[in-house]
Every structure is written in C-alpha cells, then in structure tokens.
Amino acid sequence: MEYAVMLAFLVYLFALAWYDWKKKLLPVEPMIAATIVGFLFQTLDGDAVSSAIGILVGVGFIWIQVAISKGKWMGRGDIWFAASIGAFLGWPGIGVVLYLTYIVGGVIAVVLFATGIYRRGMRIPFAPFLAIGTVGAMLWGNQIADWFTRGFGIG
C-alpha cells in the first residue's frame, strides 16, 4: 500500500474506532465507501481477487456472529468495518486481523471486567479491537500468516 493511502486508512481506522468507543455505534455510509475505495485500490494494484476474498471473509465471519447473537454481540456496523478492512488488506490479511482482534480484544475485555470498568451486560465496542488487530496485521501480517501456514503444514 502506498504511504498516503496507508496513512489515510489508519486515520479512517482510528476515527471509527474512537467513534465506536464513544457512541457504541458505527456509521455505515463511510464504511461502504471505504470498502469500495479499498477494492478499487487493490484492483489497480492487481489484487482484486485477494481483496474480494478479504471482503467476503470479513463480512462472513462477523455476520455469522451477528446472526447467532441476533445483534447482541455485534452489529451491522462491525460487518461493514470488517468488509472495509478486508478490502484494503485482502486475504490472508483479514485472517490475521481477525486472529489478532480476538486475542487483543479478549485480553482487554478481561482487564475491563476484572477492574470493574465494565460490568456484565454492558456493551464493549468491537471496532477499536478491529483497528488494533488491523495495525498488527499491517506490521506483522506476513510473518503471522507464514507462521500459520507452516504450523498447518501448508506453506
């Protein structure tokens, strides 16, 4: 990713993460636009298939959780946020993002509950964890993906 695009993507990630943390809501319209822009950038870079797979995996993984929980765990905004991240990072980037998101999110959630900052029944916004997982994937995604493929004997 070019540096200007990467910087704009990081600003986008953290603006939405902050908004979700404060409002516990994600505006869908900018994420739809970001998904389209991410796909177009990746298409121009010759990675349309990777981007499309990234979108489908991001949407599918989060959608399953929204459907199972009937929207109690996550919402429609989280689906679109994952779609936009998948569009920019493609496959296997979105896989690494989801892996890191759940590790970091789980640890932070335990700390928030253990310290009493959050209590049972309170909603913890998911977008900040997706943003952190995305930055981790941008920094160490190739190494983590290689580690997984070697670990499963497919690389």
Secondary structure, 3 states (H helix, E strand, C coil): CCHHHHHHHHHHHHHHHHHHHHHCCCCHHHHHHHHHHHHHHHHHCCCHHHHHHHHHHHHHHHHHHHHHHCCCCCCHHHHHHHHHHHHHHHHHHHHHHHHHHHHHHHHHHHHHHHCCCCCCCCCCCCHHHHHHHHHHHHHHHHHHHHHHHHHCCCC
